[in-house]
Amino acid sequence: MSYPPPQYPQGYPQPPQPGSVPPPGYPRGPGYPPPGYVPPGAGGPGAPSDKGRKKYNSLTALFVFFLPGLWRDVGQRWWGIGLIYMFLLMLITWVPPFFRGHGFLTKSIAEDAPKLTSQIPTITLNNGDISIDRPEPYTITDPESGQPLVVFDTSGDTAEPPSNFPSVLVTKHGFSIRKSPTEIQTEDLSQVKGLHQYSASDVQGWLDKSVQAWWSVGYPATIAFTWLWRLVLMVVLALIGLAFASGTKAPLTFAGLMRLSAIAMTPVVLIDTVTWTMWYPITGCGWWIIGFIIDLLMLFLAVKANAPKTPAGFSGPQGFPMSPAGFPPPPAPYSSPYPSGSPIPPPPQ
């Protein structure tokens, strides 16, 4: 004798259907997808990795650093740790300040420097003894203010540099520099051997060469130094970014966080570029702190943009819907189709 399945009263959960397996903790019932199914676009564990060909290159990223699409591209599709991007950022953003600085330096050396260098006597250093070709004490003054800048007195009658600072006193065997009203630094040249001679034309020649070395030496050296410094800061930000990634469940590697850190520093670098170009650089501890906070905020937004997205209607575990389309919300876990205490009908004869 066969036992036909009981008919469940209206409103009670229906028996499970073949092949219907809901997410862990959800009751069995019709309409659930098969095990392992992930809704399109849903994130979470088991979601397909957002890998593929990158959409932005390092040069393009310099101009769209604020786009969430770029942040996802950098975090999940780029290679390396962001060194190329940071190098390009330093290479481009230092150009405007150096152009402005080159023009200022050229004008100063051509027009203002001769007013000062023409006052320099011929200085001779012979086995540690200093002498000049002018009567002593001899003073070099500021062409505009008239304040003394350098005093030559090898007789020993002058004990200290002029009261204004910075100022220099050249003596028989060395020189002293006043750095502040109370701080004076002394250098001893008595142990220098040989004959050395310097004139006003030598000093002017050094200044002229500094203009020539502005781009050939100064520009590469500045890029190298700031690039290394930014690399250290990228490591620090990436370490903090690990906490951001953990909190937002963003599937990012440490290398990905390094790349996002490079992108996150772009706004502060651009602000520095503008202020340095305008000759109003923002410096001091206050700006360092504010800049670091801006870097952290940008990094957090970039990491959050890489976090899994749960589409509307997919709020169950691992991206499964709370209830399949056209069905009521999942009932409580199935125990019995009959009210509590109701007698179970006997099987048919």
C-alpha positions in Angstrom: 0.0 0.0 0.0 1.3 3.4 -1.0 1.1 6.4 1.2 0.2 9.6 -0.7 1.8 12.8 0.5 -0.5 14.8 2.8 -2.2 17.9 1.6 -0.9 20.9 3.5 -3.5 23.4 4.7 -3.5 26.7 2.9 -0.9 29.2 4.2 1.5 26.6 5.5 4.9 26.0 4.0 5.0 23.7 1.1 7.3 20.7 0.9 10.7 21.1 -0.8 11.0 20.5 -4.5 13.6 18.4 -6.2 16.7 20.5 -7.0 15.7 23.4 -4.8 18.5 24.2 -2.4 18.3 27.6 -0.6 21.3 29.3 0.9 22.6 28.0 4.3 20.1 28.8 7.1 17.1 29.3 4.7 14.2 26.8 4.5 13.9 24.7 1.5 11.2 25.7 -0.9 10.4 26.4 -4.6 12.1 29.0 -6.6 15.5 28.9 -5.1 18.5 28.8 -7.4 20.8 25.7 -7.5 23.8 25.4 -5.2 26.7 27.6 -6.2 24.7 30.1 -8.2 25.7 33.7 -7.9 23.4 36.4 -9.2 24.9 38.6 -11.9 26.8 41.6 -10.5 26.6 40.3 -6.9 29.7 40.4 -4.8 30.7 38.5 -1.7 32.5 35.2 -1.4 32.4 33.2 -4.5 31.7 36.2 -6.7 33.7 36.3 -10.0 36.9 38.3 -9.8 36.8 41.7 -11.5 39.9 41.1 -13.5 40.6 41.8 -17.1 42.2 44.3 -19.3 42.7 47.7 -17.6 40.7 50.6 -18.9 43.0 53.4 -17.8 46.8 53.9 -18.2 49.1 55.8 -15.9 49.0 58.9 -18.0 45.2 59.0 -18.4 44.9 58.4 -14.6 46.6 61.7 -13.9 43.5 63.6 -15.3 40.7 61.4 -14.0 42.1 60.5 -10.5 38.7 61.3 -8.9 36.7 58.7 -10.8 35.4 55.6 -8.9 35.8 53.6 -12.1 39.5 54.4 -12.1 39.8 53.4 -8.5 38.4 50.0 -9.3 40.6 49.7 -12.4 43.7 50.6 -10.4 42.8 48.3 -7.5 41.9 45.2 -9.4 43.4 45.4 -13.0 46.7 47.3 -12.8 50.0 45.6 -12.3 52.9 46.6 -10.0 52.8 48.9 -7.0 52.2 52.3 -8.7 55.8 53.3 -9.2 55.3 54.4 -12.8 52.2 56.5 -12.0 54.0 58.2 -9.1 57.1 58.9 -11.3 54.9 60.5 -14.0 53.1 62.5 -11.4 56.4 63.9 -10.0 57.7 64.4 -13.6 54.8 66.5 -14.7 53.9 68.4 -11.5 57.4 69.7 -10.9 57.6 71.3 -14.4 55.5 74.5 -13.6 57.5 75.4 -10.4 60.8 74.8 -12.1 59.8 77.0 -15.1 58.8 79.8 -12.7 61.9 79.3 -10.6 64.2 79.3 -13.7 62.9 82.6 -14.8 63.3 84.1 -11.3 66.8 82.7 -10.9 67.9 83.9 -14.3 66.7 87.5 -13.7 68.2 87.6 -10.2 71.6 86.5 -11.3 71.7 88.7 -14.4 70.4 91.9 -12.7 70.8 91.7 -8.9 73.8 89.4 -8.3 76.4 91.8 -9.9 75.4 94.5 -7.3 76.6 92.1 -4.6 79.4 90.2 -6.3 81.2 93.3 -7.4 81.9 94.0 -3.8 83.7 90.7 -3.2 87.5 91.2 -2.9 90.1 88.7 -4.1 90.4 86.2 -1.3 93.5 84.1 -0.8 93.8 81.1 1.4 97.4 80.0 1.8 98.0 77.0 4.1 95.2 78.1 6.4 95.9 81.8 6.4 93.3 84.1 4.9 94.0 87.5 3.3 92.2 89.9 0.9 93.3 92.6 -1.6 91.4 95.4 0.2 92.1 97.5 3.3 90.7 95.9 6.5 88.3 95.8 8.1 86.3 95.5 4.8 82.5 95.1 4.7 80.2 93.8 2.0 76.8 95.3 2.4 73.2 94.6 1.1 72.7 96.7 -2.0 69.2 97.6 -1.0 69.1 97.9 2.8 72.8 98.8 3.3 73.1 96.4 6.2 76.5 94.6 6.6 76.5 91.1 5.3 80.2 90.0 5.4 83.0 91.6 7.4 86.7 90.8 6.6 89.0 91.5 9.6 92.1 89.3 9.8 93.7 91.5 12.5 91.4 90.0 15.2 90.0 93.3 16.3 86.4 92.3 15.4 85.1 89.5 17.6 81.7 88.8 16.2 79.7 89.0 13.0 77.4 92.0 12.6 74.3 92.0 14.8 71.9 91.4 11.9 71.5 87.9 10.6 72.5 86.0 8.6 75.9 87.7 8.6 79.5 86.5 8.4 82.9 87.5 9.9 86.0 86.3 8.1 89.1 86.1 10.3 92.7 85.1 9.8 92.1 81.3 10.1 88.4 80.9 9.5 84.9 82.5 9.6 81.9 82.8 11.8 78.2 82.8 10.8 75.5 84.5 12.9 72.4 82.4 12.4 70.3 84.1 15.0 70.7 86.9 17.6 72.2 84.3 20.0 73.6 81.5 17.7 77.0 81.8 16.0 78.7 79.0 14.2 82.5 79.0 13.7 84.5 77.2 11.0 88.3 76.7 11.3 90.3 76.7 8.1 93.7 76.6 9.6 94.3 73.0 8.6 93.6 73.6 4.9 96.8 73.1 2.9 97.9 74.6 -0.4 97.2 77.9 -2.1 93.6 78.8 -3.0 92.3 82.1 -4.5 88.9 83.3 -5.3 87.7 86.5 -6.9 84.4 88.3 -7.7 84.5 86.9 -11.3 84.8 83.4 -9.9 81.7 83.8 -7.7 79.7 85.3 -10.6 80.8 82.4 -12.8 79.5 79.9 -10.2 76.1 81.7 -10.2 75.9 81.6 -14.0 76.6 77.9 -14.0 73.8 77.4 -11.4 71.4 78.6 -14.0 72.7 76.1 -16.5 72.4 73.3 -13.9 68.9 74.3 -12.9 67.3 71.8 -15.4 70.1 69.4 -16.0 70.9 68.7 -12.3 68.2 70.3 -10.1 65.2 69.0 -11.9 66.2 65.3 -11.9 67.5 65.5 -8.4 64.2 67.0 -7.1 62.2 64.3 -8.9 64.3 61.5 -7.5 64.1 62.8 -4.0 60.4 63.5 -4.0 59.7 60.2 -5.8 61.5 58.2 -3.1 59.7 60.2 -0.3 56.3 59.5 -1.9 57.2 55.8 -2.2 57.7 55.7 1.6 54.4 57.5 2.1 52.7 55.0 -0.2 53.9 52.1 2.0 52.5 53.9 5.1 49.1 54.6 3.4 48.9 51.0 2.1 49.4 49.6 5.6 46.5 51.8 6.9 44.6 50.7 3.8 44.7 47.1 5.0 42.3 48.1 7.7 40.1 49.9 5.2 40.0 46.9 3.0 39.1 44.6 5.9 36.3 46.9 7.1 34.8 47.2 3.6 35.4 43.6 2.5 37.3 45.0 -0.6 39.2 42.1 -2.3 42.5 44.1 -2.6 46.1 43.0 -2.3 48.8 45.0 -0.7 50.1 45.9 -4.1 46.7 47.1 -5.1 46.6 49.3 -2.0 50.0 50.7 -2.9 48.6 51.6 -6.3 45.5 53.2 -4.8 47.8 55.1 -2.3 49.6 56.7 -5.2 46.3 57.8 -6.7 45.1 59.1 -3.3 48.1 61.4 -3.0 47.3 63.2 -6.3 45.1 66.0 -4.9 47.7 67.1 -2.3 50.5 66.9 -5.0 48.5 69.1 -7.3 47.8 71.6 -4.5 51.6 71.8 -3.8 52.2 72.3 -7.5 49.9 75.3 -7.6 51.2 76.9 -4.5 54.8 76.5 -5.4 54.2 77.8 -8.9 52.5 80.9 -7.4 55.4 81.4 -5.0 53.1 80.9 -2.0 54.1 77.4 -0.9 52.1 75.9 2.0 54.6 74.5 4.5 54.8 73.5 8.2 53.5 70.7 10.3 49.9 71.9 10.0 49.9 71.4 6.2 51.6 68.0 6.6 48.8 66.8 8.9 46.0 68.2 6.7 47.6 66.7 3.6 47.9 63.3 5.2 44.2 63.5 6.3 43.3 64.3 2.6 45.4 61.3 1.5 43.6 59.0 4.0 40.2 60.2 2.9 41.0 59.7 -0.8 42.3 56.2 0.0 39.3 55.2 2.0 37.0 56.3 -0.9 39.1 54.4 -3.4 39.1 51.2 -1.3 35.4 51.5 -0.7 34.8 51.7 -4.5 36.5 48.3 -4.7 34.1 46.7 -2.1 31.6 44.2 -3.4 28.3 45.7 -4.5 25.0 43.9 -3.6 22.3 44.7 -6.2 18.8 45.8 -5.1 16.7 42.8 -4.1 19.8 40.7 -3.3 20.2 41.1 0.4 20.4 37.5 1.4 23.6 35.6 2.3 26.2 35.5 -0.5 24.0 37.7 -2.8 20.9 35.4 -2.9 17.5 37.0 -2.9 15.6 37.2 0.4 12.6 35.7 -1.6 12.4 34.5 -5.2 10.4 36.6 -7.6 6.7 36.0 -7.3 7.0 34.2 -4.0 6.3 35.4 -0.4 9.2 35.8 2.0 10.8 32.5 3.1 8.9 31.0 6.0 10.4 29.9 9.2 12.4 26.7 9.1 10.0 23.8 8.4 9.0 21.6 11.3 5.4 20.5 10.8 2.7 21.6 8.4 0.1 21.3 11.2 -0.6 23.7 14.1 1.0 22.9 17.3 -0.9 20.3 19.2 -3.0 19.2 16.3 -3.4 15.5 15.9 -1.7 13.9 12.8 -4.4 12.2 10.7 -3.9 8.5 10.3 -2.8 7.1 7.0 -5.5 6.0 4.6 -6.5 2.3 4.6 
